[in-house]
Amino acid sequence: MQAYGVFFLVALAIGGVAWVFVYPLLSGERKAEQRVANFARTDPVTRPARTAQKSRREQVEGTLKQIEEKRKKAKRPPLSIRLTQAGLKWSKRRFAITAAVFGIVGFVAAFVLGLGLLAALGFGFAAGAGLPFWMLSFLKKRRENKFLNNFPDAVDVIVRGIKAGLPLLDSLKLIAADAEEPVRGEFKSIVETQTISMPIGEACLKLYESMQVPEANFFGIVVYIQQKAGGNLSEALGNLSRVLRDRKKMKAKIQAMSMEAKASASIIGALPMVVMLLVWLTSPDYIDLLFTEPMGRTMLGCCAAWMTIGVLVMRKMINFDF
């Protein structure tokens, strides 16, 4: 009986050992555990080496980075380019003579009015150094607005020309011949630049140098990337045309919504001048103290400075960039 008990225990031990070590190998549990462990581990899996040829997306990203680096390195344009951006065919000498004339006229007018030598010098400096550049900025802004009004139509003409089978250069020549200014002049510059062996993509990128608006930058980037990476140019320019028209609608909507605030700011800014004029017409002796007494002139100068600050703050609050 004891021998049977020992035999039973030995058989049970051998079966347990076989169950623990042999059964997982035969049933596939060991392989399943290894697969689960390989799937659940956090170690990075070795990826196959990249091919030498870059994908289209990487080419586009690299091109955009190059364009952005060029934009960052670009400094403020010189006076000659700023005159071109304003649509003026002036030389630097003519602009300097005009600024000097404005300065002399401002100095003489302030001195004749009896504001004193120091105030006259201040008015002359402001008229000579500030007024010409303000006019330059005003003309540049007006020219950019005219460009933006006609630019989406020009892009649509290019899209229709490409779909009809015309090359991109011939489509640009159509704009340079039939469009309105300043779109015609800018595209004419692109065509002339391309004729001196410059790639058409780089020639379109130079549009932003003479017309510094985001829409011109978009156009140059689209054409430049298409020339570098390939693709359907008509589809890309069609999407660009829709974006330009949406931006134009958004700009008009913003102007309409901010018109009430602009009218209020204009009334508030003009109200002190109107009140001063009415008081001077009804009671001139009452307001003459502001011009005859030193304290009155000081108060008048401080009020003018405060009003200027207030007008600039209101202008900043009601002008939106998008």
KADAPE-V10732 format. One record per backbone hydrogen bond with DSSP energy under -0.5 kcal/mol. NH is the residue of the N-H (numbers start at 1). CO is the residue of the C=O. Records with the same first field share a line. If there is no record, write none. Layout:
NH = CO + CO
This chain:
5 = 1
6 = 2
7 = 3
8 = 4
9 = 5
10 = 6
11 = 7
12 = 8
13 = 9
14 = 10
15 = 11
16 = 12
17 = 13
18 = 14
19 = 15
20 = 16
21 = 17
22 = 18
23 = 18
26 = 22
27 = 23
28 = 24
29 = 24
30 = 24
32 = 28
33 = 29
34 = 30
35 = 31
36 = 32
37 = 33
38 = 34
39 = 35
40 = 36
41 = 37
59 = 55
60 = 56
61 = 57
62 = 58
63 = 59
64 = 60
65 = 61
66 = 62
67 = 63
68 = 64
69 = 65
70 = 66
71 = 67
72 = 68
73 = 69
74 = 70
82 = 78
83 = 79
84 = 80
85 = 81
86 = 82
87 = 84
88 = 83
95 = 91
96 = 92
97 = 93
98 = 94
99 = 95
100 = 96
101 = 97
102 = 98
103 = 99
104 = 100
105 = 101
106 = 102
107 = 103
108 = 104
109 = 105
110 = 106
111 = 107
112 = 108
113 = 109
114 = 111
115 = 110
120 = 116
121 = 117
122 = 118
123 = 119
124 = 120
125 = 121
126 = 122
127 = 123
128 = 124
129 = 125
130 = 125 + 126
131 = 126
132 = 127
134 = 130
135 = 131
136 = 132
137 = 133
138 = 134
139 = 135
140 = 136
141 = 137
142 = 138
143 = 139
144 = 140
145 = 141
146 = 142
147 = 143
148 = 144
149 = 145
150 = 146
151 = 147
152 = 148
154 = 150
155 = 151
156 = 152
157 = 153
158 = 154
159 = 155
160 = 156
161 = 157
162 = 158
163 = 159
164 = 160
165 = 162
166 = 161
171 = 167
172 = 168
173 = 169
174 = 170
175 = 171
176 = 172
177 = 173
178 = 174
179 = 175
183 = 180
184 = 180
186 = 182
187 = 183
188 = 184
189 = 185
190 = 186
191 = 187
192 = 188
193 = 189
194 = 190
195 = 191
196 = 193
197 = 194
198 = 193
203 = 199
204 = 200
205 = 201
206 = 202
207 = 204
208 = 205
209 = 206
210 = 206
211 = 207
213 = 211
217 = 213
218 = 214
219 = 215
220 = 216
221 = 217
222 = 218
223 = 219
224 = 220
225 = 221
226 = 222
227 = 223
228 = 224
229 = 225
230 = 225 + 226
233 = 231
236 = 232
237 = 233
238 = 234
239 = 235
240 = 236
241 = 237
242 = 238
243 = 239
244 = 240
245 = 241
246 = 242
247 = 243
248 = 244
249 = 245
250 = 246
251 = 247
252 = 248
253 = 249
254 = 250
255 = 251
256 = 252
257 = 253
258 = 254
259 = 255 + 256
262 = 258
263 = 259
264 = 260
265 = 261
266 = 262
267 = 263
268 = 264
269 = 265
270 = 266
271 = 267
272 = 268
274 = 270
275 = 271
276 = 272
277 = 273
278 = 274
279 = 275
280 = 276
281 = 277
282 = 278
283 = 279
286 = 283
287 = 283
288 = 284
290 = 287
291 = 288
292 = 288
293 = 289
297 = 293
298 = 294
299 = 295
300 = 296
301 = 297
302 = 298
303 = 299
304 = 300
305 = 301
306 = 302
307 = 303
308 = 304
309 = 305
310 = 306
311 = 307
312 = 308
313 = 309
314 = 310
315 = 311
316 = 312
317 = 313
318 = 314
319 = 315
320 = 318
